[in-house]
C-alpha cells in the first residue's frame, strides 16, 4: 500500500511540475517579448531564463510521471515462478 501511495504522490508531483513548468515557460516568453518591445535587454534575458526554467521543470515532471509508471509495471508478475 505504501508503494502505491508513493507512486501516486510521484505522479501528482510530476503533473504539478509539468503545469508549473508550462506557466513559467509562457511567462518567460511574455517577459522576453515585453523586454524586446521596450528595448530592455535585462528583461529579455530574464524572460529567456524563466522560459528555460519552465522547460526544465516540465522535463522533471515528465520524468517523475515516467518513474511512477515504471513502478506500476514492476508490481505485475512476469510469469510463473518455478
C-alpha positions in Angstrom: 0.0 0.0 0.0 2.8 2.4 0.9 4.4 1.8 -2.5 1.2 2.7 -4.3 0.9 5.9 -2.3 4.5 6.9 -3.2 3.7 6.2 -6.9 0.6 8.3 -6.7 2.5 11.1 -4.9 5.2 11.0 -7.6 2.6 11.1 -10.4 0.9 14.1 -8.8 4.2 15.9 -8.3 5.0 15.2 -11.9 1.7 16.6 -13.1 2.2 19.7 -10.9 5.7 20.3 -12.2 4.6 20.0 -15.8 1.8 22.6 -15.2 4.0 25.0 -13.3 6.8 24.5 -15.8 4.4 25.4 -18.7 3.3 28.5 -16.8 7.0 29.5 -16.3 7.7 28.9 -19.9 4.8 31.0 -21.1 5.5 33.7 -18.6 9.1 33.8 -19.7 8.1 34.2 -23.4 5.8 37.1 -22.4 8.5 38.7 -20.3 11.1 38.3 -23.1 8.7 39.8 -25.7 8.0 42.7 -23.3 11.7 43.3 -22.9 12.1 43.2 -26.7 9.2 45.6 -27.2 10.5 48.2 -24.7 14.2 47.6 -25.7 15.1 46.3 -22.2 17.8 43.7 -22.6 17.7 42.7 -18.9 14.0 41.8 -19.2 14.7 39.8 -22.4 17.4 37.8 -20.6 15.2 37.3 -17.5 12.4 36.1 -19.8 14.7 33.6 -21.5 16.0 32.3 -18.2 12.4 31.9 -16.9 11.4 30.1 -20.1 14.4 27.7 -19.7 13.4 27.1 -16.1 9.9 26.2 -17.2 11.2 23.8 -19.8 13.5 22.1 -17.3 10.6 21.8 -14.8 8.4 20.3 -17.4 11.1 17.7 -18.2 11.4 16.9 -14.5 7.6 16.4 -14.3 7.7 14.1 -17.2 10.5 12.1 -15.7 8.6 11.8 -12.4 5.5 10.6 -14.2 7.5 8.0 -16.1 9.1 6.8 -12.9 5.7 6.3 -11.3 4.5 4.4 -14.4 7.6 2.2 -14.4 6.9 1.4 -10.7 3.5 0.1 -11.7 4.8 -2.3 -14.2 7.3 -3.6 -11.7 4.5 -4.8 -9.5 3.0 -7.0 -12.2 4.2 -10.7 -12.2 6.3 -11.5 -15.2 5.2 -15.1 -15.4 5.0 -18.3 -13.4 7.6 -18.8 -10.8 9.2 -22.2 -10.5 
